[in-house]
Amino acid sequence: MKVVLLAGGFGSRLAEHTEARPKPMIEIGPYPILWHIMQIYAGHGFNDFVVACGYKGEVIKDYFHNFYVRSTDYVVNLRDGAQRFVRSAAPDWTVALVDTGLNTMTGGRLRRLDAWLDGPRFMCTYGDGVGDVDIRRLVEFHKSHGKLATVTAVRPPARFGGLSLEGNLVREFSEKPQSGEGWINGGFFVFERRALDYMTDDTTVLEREPLERLASEGQLAAYRHDGFWQPMDTLREKRLLESLWESGKAPWKTWA
């Protein structure tokens, strides 16, 4: 099954990092967040990706164009440029890099990718959020209900530490837990191919008319994910993700 990664937005809320590169190429540790997201899927056996490029898409294309060489030990003959590759640590992924337009909205990007998809369904997520989502269970859930679309529902991350009180005593302290209230769109979608009919042109915003209409028609199901989920919309969130990665205990690192 193809995995579409929406990586074409301007990332204006992280402008200090996105003047020269798109937000999905901002590093968490030594790797761009896009790599982390792809690892989440690949760790569950889904390694056929389509990246919807837009703003600074050439940066993403250059990264993957050089990915194999940067992941490989090799010998080069400087006289004629001949190369002999010795050992590669590159993953077994297939990555299609597709220009979907500079100003195209999220739904429009998906519509533009129709020709790049195959099979009756595909997965999709945003290029700026990670989580310990069980992708195989997500796909099984989608297949079980027969609807056109599934969105992963997550708890919004809390900004502050949580206190569980009993009178004036603190019975439990939790440093920045996932919020216990409400559900929000966490990405990690599964769509039947027919859902693309709900996306009319480049101005279509996935999160507005398509998802609203699918919901009103009873064609949008929610896969509830109570585990870790974190977007990277602000500098504070980037630093949070970096600290988790550097600790060696990043919750979204579910791959071997």
N, C-alpha and C positions, 0 to 999 in steps of 0.2 A: 504494500500500500504506500502511495506517495505521501510525503510529509511536506506541506507548504509552510515556509517561514516568511512572515511578513516583515520585511527589512527595508522598506522604502521611505519611511517617514523622516521628518526633519529633526526630531529630537530636540525641540526648542527649549525644553525645561532643563536640558543639560548642555546649554549653548557653549559653556566654557570648554567642553570636551568634543563638541560635534561640529566645530567650524571646519575641520579638515577631514572628518570621517563621519560615517553614519553611526547612530547610537548602537546598533548591534555589534559594531567593531570595537566598542570600548572594552578594555580588558578587565577581567576579574582574575587576579593573579597574572600569570603570563599569557592567558588565552582570552580572546574576545568572548563576550557573553553569548554570542551566536554559537560558538564552539561548545559551550556548556549545554546549551539547549539541544544541540544535535546529539551530544553524548547521552542525554537523558533518553532520547528516542532510540538511539542505536543500542543502548544498554538493554532495551526490551526487544531488540531484533528488528527495528525499523530503521533502515539506513539508506533509503532512496529519497533524496531531498530535492525540493524545488524552492529556490530562494527568490522571492519577489523583490527585485532591486528597484531603487528609485534615486533618492538623494544620495550623492556620493557613491553610487553603485559601483564605480570603477575601483574603489578601495576594496570592496568585497570581492570583486572579480580578480583583482591582483593577488589578494590573499590566497584564494583557492588555486589560482594559476601556479603559484609558487609553493603550494602546500607540500607537494610530494618531495621536491628538492630539499625543502627546509626540514623535512622529517626523515631524511635519508642520508646515510654515509655514502660518499661516492668519490671516485677518482676522476680528475679532469686532465686531459692533455692540453696544455696551453698553446701548443703549436697549431693544432687543428680543431680544438674545441670538443673532441670526442670525450664522452663521459661513460664511466662504468660504475653502475650502482651496486653497492656492496650489501647494505642492510637498511631496511626501511621500517620505520615505526608508524607509517601512515595507516589510518584505519581503512577498513573495507567499506567505503561509502561511495555512492554515486550522487553527485551534486550538480544540478542544473541551475545556472545563474541567468536569470531572465530580467531584462529591463522592462518594467511595467509602467514607466512614466514618472516624471518628476512630481507632478501635482495630483496624481491619481489617488483616490480614496481607497480605504481598505477593501471594500466590496468590489470596487472596480479592478483592483489588482487581482483578486481571485478570478473575476470574470475573464480577464486577459490571459489567465493561465489555463483556461479550459483545454486548449490544444496540447498542453504539456502534461495533462493528467491521463491516466488510464484506469480501467477497472470501474466498478460501480460506486466507489466511495474514496475519500481521501481525508487525511488529517491536516490540521492547520493550527498554528499558534503565533503569538507575537514574538518579535525578535528582541525582547527586552525583559523577559520574566522567566524565573526558574522555580521549580518545585519538585518535591519527591512524589510526583504523580505516577501511579502504576499504569503505564500506558496500555499494557495488555488487558488489564481489567477494564480500562476505559473503552477499549475497542469491543470487548465482549459485551459490556453494558449497552453500547450503541447498537450492536447487532441484535440484542435481545428485545428491544422495545419497538423496532420497526419504524421509527420516526425519521424525518429527513435530516435532523441535526441534533448534535449533543454538544453542550457547553460544559466545561468543568467549573462547577460552582465552588468558590473558596471563601474562607473567612478573611476579611480585610486585616492586614497586619496592624497590630496596635503600635502607637507611637511611643507609649510610655510603659513602664513596668506596672504589672497588675498586682493588686492586693486583694486577698480574700480575708474579710474581717469577721470577727465574732465579738460583738461589743467593741471595746477599745483595743482588743488584741488582734495582731496580724497572725492568722493561722497559716497563710501561704503567701509567698512572694514569688512572682514570676517575672523575670526581666524581659520586657517586650514580647509577650506571647502573641499568638494569633488571636484575634478578637473572638469572643464567644458569641457575638451577636451579628445576625445578618449574613447574607450571602451575596457575593459579587461575581462578575464575569472574570474568570481567571485564565481565559484563553483555552489552550489544549482542547480544541474542537475536533469533532468528527462529523463530516458532512457526506450525505449521499450526493452523488454527482448532480442529481436533479435540483439540488438546492441552489445551484448556480443560476437557475431561471429567475430567482428572486433578486438577482443583482443585474441592474439594467444597463449601466454605463459607467464611465470613469468617475462620475460624481457620487456614486453609490457608497454610502458609509455603512459598512457591515453591521455596526452596532446600532444603527437606527432602523430604517425601513425593513431590511431583510430579516434581522433577528426579531424585530417587533412583530412583523407579519407572520413569521414562522411560529412565534409564541401564541399569537391570537388564533391561529389555525390549529393549534394543538400539535404542531410538528417540531417543537423544540423541547428536548429533554435535558435534565441537569444531572450530571455525574458529580455527586457530592464528595469533595476532597477535604478531609479534616486535617490533613498533614501540613507540612511546610509549603509555603508559597510566598514569593517575594518579587515584586516588580523592581525595575531600576529606573525610576522617573526623576530622581533628584540626586544631588551630590551626597546627601546623607545616606540614601539607600545604596548608592555605589560603595560608599565606605563600609556600610554594614556587610554587604556581600563580600567585599575584599577581606574583612576581618574574619568572617566565617571560613572563607577559603584558606586563609593563612593559618587558621587554627588547626587545620587538618580534619575538621569535623563538619564540613559543609553538608547540610542536610539533603541538598539536591544531588549530591554525588552518589548516585545509586548504582553506577556502572562499576565493573570490576577494574 
